[in-house]
């Protein structure tokens, strides 16, 4: 769920087992490799495993202070949040008004693809969930244009066996295959270059000959993940996010026959990642609409699922939230890395949630690496009184690697004093790392303790005591967490934003947003620093408090972490070893997206970011794409 959130003194708040056809083992069509980004940034998240890590070192801790703007490009549109891809000094990205190719050294446009009037949007099937702000048509802050592109960008395929490189991008009518050299549709793909109705919110992944992403909603069955032939656009397989008839999880987690009584389904909008070596894709599944109205854990809602990339068959799943009581859906791209534990290497997957919880699993089996507890939690509903400190914390450790399988989690209904909504009496919490935002701890919300930053803010918070406005901000989760984590492979760190408290309310002591680094081998916090500042407070001598942030970071082998995102509009470089700010530049608008870095044909390393504002934070919008290099 992606809800618009107003900012002021406060920020308020498998089955399937449904495989329709087995993937054909056609030719190997140029698989994505597991390598991190280097001279190129070949995918929106840097690599198939979503590392957002570059091996480049030309820009490093010793010279990043010399970083200067190299060029600026104007899209004539608004916000996009995907990192621009760069292959052989050509940059590819999409804005709301089309898909662009630029010269990555000069910033000059090479081509632009914009759908013509015939590419109209396919109608939404009856009962399908509404689309959210990640798409072109519903992202109200995305500026001029109506191409229907996904906010998180397209994907690049290098081609194979005589087939040239392509860009695969969502447009209003479906998934388009665009010739990467000319910017024209590939007419032999799908129907005249488009798979009608295939309109995922996030970039696709490609394994061998299979193009994979979240598909359409099928009435009676639910939301899908689909695999298509990357060359022809032919459908190869389908997996359903709602447990299908014959799947034991249908009766077990959709209680009282609710799977058959309703047409609702878990949705999907997050980014899928790929393990090319194991042939597995990992998909974050969103919440089922109308949470609480259909009792049970409603698998595969709010899960990470591992699917066979060639067939779509379910390998394992883990649920991060049982029937969320807020905007707590699983959405971040799972990040793949290796944990060194007890002298052996364990293939791992890190999933960050909107509750500021970081779950780390064995990506082959789904077993938690550092353990998970099912913990009794206080009921948390919008507008209800904040739970008191000291609520129950005891809970049995979840068994095995199949969350959602315990009797209490699956079969018990919370009494609720006559309220019709079903609530799980427990929620899963990782044993390590501990909740990255203190207010996401399982014991609930501490008593209100207004900050004393300014007399005006203290008076404002005092005035809200015992009101529904103040109560409403005490809900965990929400807008933050969707950006996931960044892997610094060289240092073994997982780096992410953590809101404190998660709804970034101003009526608790700062910091209100932090950049946090976790040791990926131990689950311990390595460092944490405020992310962003309110300059009017800094001018009064108040240390940086952190601000709401809607952006993701990248890391480099030069021991740098680059991130925009914060409301103050600064694009920053942090020392990845300790979190120290080494450089910053004030942007025309905040960078509510993800940067990327690459080596140009001129031998220089560049860092690029979309400085186009907008998002649920309601910052002013813009259309700049800005590149930096050492000068």
C-alpha positions, -999 to +999 in steps of 0.1 A: +000+000+000+014+034-009-006+062+007-002+099+003+011+114+035+009+150+045+040+167+060+038+195+085+047+196+121+040+158+119+040+133+090+006+118+095-003+095+089+020-212-041+009-222-046+005-227-077+009-246-081-009-224-107+017-229-134-002-228-167+026-240-190+061-252-183+088-228-195+102-240-228+139-246-227+147-226-258+180-211-265+200-194-238+190-158-245+216-138-228+212-144-190+217-116-165+249-123-146+254-122-108+282-096-111+280-062-093+280-031-113+314-018-126+320+003-156+283-001-164+253+002-142+234-024-162+202-028-142+181-004-121+194-020-088+229-024-101+228-062-103+202-090-105+206-095-068+198-058-061+231-051-044+232-014-056+270-018-052+297-007-077+332-019-079+345+015-091+370+033-070+380+064-089+357+085-068+366+076-032+369+089+003+401+109-004+387+130-034+349+129-032+350+165-018+361+176-053+329+162-069+313+188-092+283+188-116+292+176-151+258+181-168+221+185-163+193+171-184+156+182-183+130+155-190+101+181-192+082+157-169+084+149-132+095+123-107+110+089-113+126+068-086+145+042-105+183+045-109+193+054-145+210+024-162+242+030-181+257+006-207+287+016-227+282+053-220+245+053-229+221+061-202+185+047-201+156+056-178+120+065-180+100+095-168+063+100-170+065+112-206+085+084-221+117+063-221+150+082-227+184+073-240+212+099-233+249+102-239+261+095-204+292+117-208+276+148-222+239+145-211+227+149-247+195+131-257+201+102-282+164+091-285+131+092-267+103+067-270+068+080-263+038+058-270+014+071-297-023+076-292-030+040-302-013+027-271-043+031-248-045+016-214-062-018-212-093-019-189-088-031-154-106-064-147-136-064-124-124-070-088-088-061-095-070-040-069-066-003-076-033+008-090-010+029-068+015+057-071+042+036-087+026+039-121+025+067-146-012+074-144-017+075-106+015+092-096+000+126-092+033+143-086+050+129-116+045+159-138+035+163-175+032+133-197+010+102-199+032+074-212+022+051-183+058+041-175+065+025-142+081+049-117+109+025-108+120+023-144+126-001-173+152-029-176+179-036-202+186-068-220+219-071-240+204-094-267+217-128-278+218-152-308+215-124-334+188-105-315+199-070-306+198-052-272+164-041-259+148-020-233+117-035-217+094-008-202+059-007-190+037+018-210+000+025-207-011-005-228+013-031-216+050-042-217+069-027-246+101-040-262+121-011-274+152-013-296+180+000-274+198+015-304+170+032-322+143+038-296+117+021-318+093-007-308+104-042-318+074-053-339+081-090-336+076-089-298+041-095-284+015-077-305+034-051-326+060-046-299+038-048-268+023-075-245-011-060-238-022-057-202+012-067-188+018-035-168+041-042-138+050-013-114+087-022-112+115-034-135+115-069-150+142-095-144+155-118-172+167-153-167+179-171-198+150-167-222+124-157-196+112-122-189+097-121-154+076-096-135+043-092-117+014-097-141-022-088-143-051-097-120-071-127-131-107-127-118-114-156-096-077-164-092-059-132-082-027-113-089+000-130-109+037-133-115+043-142-151+072-154-173+073-145-210+097-155-238+121-125-238+124-126-276+088-133-287+066-122-258+049-156-256+035-165-221+055-194-206+042-197-170+020-181-144+021-181-106-007-168-084-001-147-053-033-161-038-031-197-027-051-217-053-074-247-049-053-278-041-027-257-022-029-266+015-022-230+024-056-220+009-077-236+036-051-232+063-046-194+059-079-182+043-101-192+072-139-198+071-137-204+033-128-167+028-107-175-003-139-186-021-161-159-007-141-130-020-124-120-052-096-102-034-060-112-038-026-102-024-012-075-047+024-071-060+042-038-067+077-043-054+108-052-073+117-088-081+153-100-078+172-129-094+198-154-084+212-164-118+234-192-104+204-210-088+178-200-113+155-185-086+136-153-086+125-137-053+093-117-053+080-094-025+042-098-022+020-070-010-010-070+015-044-083+005-068-054+003-094-052+030-071-065+056-089-081+086-121-088+066-109-122+055-096-141+085-062-159+085-028-150+072-040-151+036-009-166+019+010-155+001+002-120+013+032-100+028+057-127+019+089-131+001+084-160-023+112-179-041+101-192-076+118-213-102+127-188-129+121-213-157+088-228-145+073-205-119+070-233-093+071-222-057+103-232-039+098-215-005+081-186+012+084-165+043+058-141+057+070-109+072+037-096+085+005-114+095-025-093+083-010-058+087-028-032+107-013-004+087+008+004+056+032-024+064+033-045+032+063-063+020+076-043-010+114-039-009+136-058-034+152-087-017+190-083-016+212-113-022+246-117-005+266-143+013+269-147+051+300-161+066+288-179+097+304-206+119+332-209+093+310-216+064+294-195+036+256-193+036+238-179+006+216-152+021+187-129+013+179-097+032+143-083+032+137-049+048+102-040+058+081-009+064+083-018+101+121-012+100+127-049+105+155-067+086+148-104+079+178-124+067+171-159+052+190-187+036+181-179+000+182-216-010+159-229+017+141-199+032+153-207+067+160-177+089+198-173+095+196-154+127+162-167+140+127-153+141+103-151+170+065-151+169+058-124+195+024-114+210+018-078+200-008-051+211-035-044+186-026-014+165-054+003+146-056+037+130-071+062+154-070+039+184-052+048+216-015+041+217-006+009+235+011+014+268+047+005+274+054-029+289+029-048+268+038-085+264+071-093+248+074-130+254+069-154+225+080-187+212+106-189+185+091-197+152+099-232+141+115-239+107+116-216+078+080-214+069+065-184+087+027-184+089+027-221+099+021-218+136-013-227+151-017-194+169-008-174+138-030-193+114-060-204+134-067-180+162-090-150+159-085-120+181-117-112+201-115-075+195-145-064+216-170-069+188-149-055+160-153-075+128-117-074+117-095-105+123-061-099+139-032-122+143-023-125+180+014-127+171+038-111+146+072-123+134+103-104+146+139-112+136+161-120+166+189-102+148+192-076+137+170-059+164+144-035+151+162-007+134+137+019+146+132+017+184+095+024+180+091-008+159+100-030+189+074-057+196+065-042+230+047-014+213+048+023+217+064+041+246+047+070+264+047+103+246+079+123+253+078+155+233+112+168+222+124+201+236+140+212+204+120+245+202+093+259+225+070+261+195+073+224+187+069+214+224+038+235+226+024+219+195+030+184+207+016+192+241-016+205+224-020+171+206-020+150+237-050+127+241-062+136+206-068+113+177-043+133+157-015+123+181-028+088+184-028+083+146+009+090+144+017+062+167+014+036+140+046+019+128+054+014+092+040+034+063+059+051+036+094+041+046+112+008+040+102+003+004+137+013-007+152-018+009+189-022+017+221-015-001+250-040+001+285-028+005+301-060-005+337-050+003+328-041+039+301-067+044+276-041+054+238-038+047+229-001+046+194+014+048+172+043+060+154+039+093+127+063+104+126+069+142+097+066+148+087+049+115+060+075+108+086+103+113+063+121+138+079+152+153+064+146+187+092+122+199+129+130+204+151+129+173+167+116+153+137+112+131+155+095+102+188+077+102+212+060+078+220+027+094+247+001+086+244-035+098+272-061+098+258-087+073+276-115+090+266-109+126+234-088+124+249-062+147+246-024+139+280-011+127+270+026+127+240+049+125+238+086+117+211+111+111+199+114+075+190+150+066+184+181+086+159+209+090+182+239+082+162+263+103+170+241+133+206+237+124+209+275+122+199+276+159+227+252+168+206+221+170+224+190+156+209+173+125+176+156+134+171+136+102+141+143+079+115+122+061+133+105+032+120+089+000+152+077-016+176+048-017+213+046-015+241+031-035+276+020-023+309+018-041+343+001-036+357+036-030+340+032+005+313+057-003+275+057+002+256+081-020+220+091-011+196+119-017+160+114-005+159+137+024+135+167+025+164+192+029+173+186-008+209+176-003+226+148-022+252+134+001+283+111+001+289+092+034+321+073+044+308+037+043+332+028+071+318+051+098+289+071+084+307+104+083+294+130+057+322+137+033+304+158+006+270+172-002+253+193-029+221+212-027+198+200-054+170+221-071+145+196-056+151+166-033+162+134-050+134+110-041+149+081-060+181+061-065+214+073-079+238+052-100+274+054-109+294+044-140+327+049-160+323+070-191+341+065-223+363+095-213+377+074-185+359+094-157+337+079-131+303+097-128+275+096-103+240+105-115+207+112-097+172+123-106+166+155-087+128+157-094+111+159-060+075+149-055+066+117-038+043+112-008+064+137+011+048+163-012+081+181-020+080+205-050+085+186-083+111+191-110+126+174-140+164+175-136+187+146-141+222+157-127+255+140-133+287+146-112+324+138-117+357+149-103+369+181-119 
